[in-house]
Amino acid sequence: MSKALKERGKGKVVGVIGDGTFLHSGITPLLNMAYNQGEAVIVICDNRTTAMTGMQEHPGTGYTLKGVKAKELDIPALAKVLGIDSVRVIDPYDIKNTRDVLREELARQGSSVVISRRSCVLFKRHQPETLKPLRVDVNKCIGCRNCIGLGYPPLAWRKFTDMPAGEVIKNAKKQEGNSFIDADLCTGCTICQQVCKVGAIVEAE
């Protein structure tokens, strides 16, 4: 694509692939991109499993399909060996750094790889114990919908017109409702908390 678009494609070509799929069928294309001097950013979503087809292990997890400990492939080192000069590892839960890194890599000349590393929320082996569900403090929410724009299943929107009058708490002049979080679905990733400009998303009691 970068070859076809030429100058029009500068800073615009991005490829996204999972870690399992990358190891199954993405290594050769990455090698070809580096060899043919493509201009693109490849994001490898490393969720520590092959989540799409049933949570199978792969060479990057450090376990065999039978659960036996094995050598863990170093994906950043592999990308460098294939000829990618710029390889960055990020935590997608850190929104500011994620955005900064992607901007930097899109502005860089040549091919680069960004490895977005965070275990799948369904894969208990790698889940930290410190993450706790969050909630929306209706006394602070101004109804800006920044959090709703993330498209996360635990987040929903309630219109004031659908709520009993006694439950309506309006904190902004043009506010039409507020967000709420289903604590049973929330994994405590804090991404919604990071985009909330008024500090209305707090730890659930």
C-alpha positions in Angstrom: 0.0 0.0 0.0 2.8 2.4 0.8 4.4 1.7 -2.5 1.1 2.3 -4.4 0.3 5.6 -2.5 3.9 6.9 -2.5 4.0 10.4 -1.1 0.2 10.4 -0.4 0.7 7.5 2.0 3.4 9.1 4.2 2.4 8.8 7.8 -0.9 7.1 7.0 -0.3 3.4 6.4 -0.9 1.2 9.5 -1.3 -2.6 9.8 -2.8 -4.3 12.9 -2.3 -8.0 13.7 -2.6 -10.2 16.7 0.4 -11.9 18.3 -0.9 -15.4 17.5 -1.7 -14.5 13.9 1.6 -12.7 13.5 3.5 -15.8 14.5 1.4 -18.0 12.2 1.4 -15.9 9.1 2.8 -12.4 9.7 6.5 -12.9 9.9 7.1 -13.3 6.2 5.1 -10.2 5.2 7.0 -8.2 7.8 10.3 -9.4 6.4 9.2 -8.4 2.9 8.1 -5.0 4.1 11.5 -4.3 5.7 13.3 -5.7 2.7 11.3 -3.7 0.2 11.6 -0.5 2.3 7.9 -0.1 3.0 6.6 3.0 4.8 4.2 1.7 7.4 3.6 1.1 11.1 2.7 -2.4 12.1 0.9 -2.8 15.4 1.1 -6.2 16.9 -1.6 -6.6 19.5 0.1 -9.0 22.0 -2.6 -10.3 24.3 -0.5 -13.3 25.4 -2.7 -15.9 23.7 -4.5 -16.8 20.5 -7.8 -15.4 21.7 -9.6 -15.3 18.4 -9.8 -19.1 18.0 -10.1 -20.3 21.6 -7.2 -19.1 23.8 -4.6 -21.5 22.4 -0.9 -21.1 23.4 1.7 -20.0 20.8 5.5 -19.6 20.7 5.2 -16.2 22.2 3.4 -17.3 25.4 6.1 -19.6 26.7 3.9 -22.6 27.0 3.0 -25.5 24.7 -0.6 -26.5 23.8 -0.3 -29.0 26.6 0.5 -26.3 29.1 4.2 -27.4 29.4 6.6 -24.5 30.0 8.6 -23.8 26.9 11.0 -21.2 25.4 9.2 -17.9 24.9 9.8 -16.2 21.6 11.1 -12.6 21.9 8.8 -10.8 19.5 10.6 -7.4 19.6 14.0 -9.1 19.0 12.4 -11.1 16.1 11.1 -7.9 14.5 14.6 -6.3 14.7 16.2 -9.4 13.2 13.7 -9.2 10.3 15.1 -5.7 9.5 12.8 -3.3 11.4 14.9 -0.5 12.9 12.3 1.0 15.2 10.5 -1.5 17.5 8.5 -0.1 20.5 6.6 -1.9 23.2 3.6 -0.1 24.8 0.9 -0.8 27.3 -2.4 0.1 25.6 -3.9 0.9 29.0 -1.6 4.0 29.0 -3.5 6.1 26.5 -1.2 9.2 26.5 1.9 7.1 25.9 0.1 5.0 23.3 -0.9 8.1 21.3 2.5 9.7 21.6 4.3 6.6 20.4 1.9 6.1 17.4 2.4 9.8 16.4 6.2 9.4 16.6 6.2 6.2 14.6 3.9 7.5 11.9 6.2 10.5 11.5 9.3 8.3 11.2 10.7 7.4 7.8 10.7 3.7 7.0 9.0 0.7 8.6 8.4 0.4 12.3 6.7 -2.0 14.7 4.7 -1.1 17.8 3.9 -4.1 20.1 0.8 -3.3 22.2 1.2 -5.7 25.1 -1.5 -6.5 27.6 -3.0 -9.8 28.4 -6.5 -10.7 27.3 -9.0 -10.0 30.1 -10.3 -13.5 29.7 -6.9 -15.0 30.3 -6.5 -15.3 34.1 -2.9 -16.4 34.1 -1.6 -12.9 33.5 -4.2 -10.7 35.2 -2.9 -8.4 37.9 -4.8 -8.6 41.2 -4.7 -4.8 41.7 -7.3 -3.8 39.1 -10.7 -3.0 40.6 -14.1 -2.1 39.0 -14.9 1.6 38.5 -18.1 3.6 38.8 -19.4 7.0 37.6 -19.8 9.6 40.3 -23.1 11.3 39.1 -22.2 14.3 41.3 -19.3 15.1 39.0 -20.4 13.7 35.6 -21.1 16.5 33.1 -22.5 14.3 30.3 -19.7 15.0 27.8 -19.7 11.3 26.6 -16.0 11.1 26.2 -16.0 7.7 27.9 -19.0 6.5 25.9 -17.0 7.2 22.7 -14.6 4.4 23.7 -17.3 1.8 22.9 -16.6 -0.4 25.9 -19.3 -2.9 26.9 -19.4 -1.9 30.6 -20.2 1.8 29.8 -23.7 2.9 29.0 -25.6 6.2 28.7 -28.7 7.2 30.6 -30.9 10.1 29.4 -32.4 12.3 32.1 -35.8 11.9 30.4 -35.6 8.1 31.1 -34.8 8.6 34.8 -37.1 9.4 37.7 -36.9 13.1 38.6 -35.4 12.3 42.0 -32.4 10.7 40.4 -31.5 13.5 38.0 -28.3 15.3 39.0 -27.4 18.0 36.4 -23.8 19.3 36.6 -23.6 21.2 33.3 -26.0 23.6 31.5 -26.5 21.5 28.4 -26.2 18.1 30.1 -28.8 15.6 28.8 -27.8 12.6 30.9 -24.9 10.8 32.4 -22.7 7.7 32.0 -22.8 4.7 34.1 -20.6 1.6 34.5 -21.8 -2.0 34.9 -19.4 -3.1 37.7 -20.0 -6.8 36.8 -18.5 -6.2 33.4 -15.8 -3.7 34.3 -12.2 -5.0 34.5 -10.7 -1.9 36.0 -8.5 -1.1 33.0 -8.8 2.7 33.8 -9.0 3.8 30.2 -12.4 5.5 30.7 -11.0 7.1 33.8 -8.1 8.5 31.7 -10.4 10.2 29.2 -12.7 11.7 31.8 -11.7 15.3 32.0 -13.7 16.1 35.2 -12.6 13.1 37.4 -16.1 11.6 37.5 -14.9 8.0 37.1 -13.7 6.6 40.4 -13.1 3.2 42.1 -16.2 1.3 42.9 -17.1 0.8 46.6 
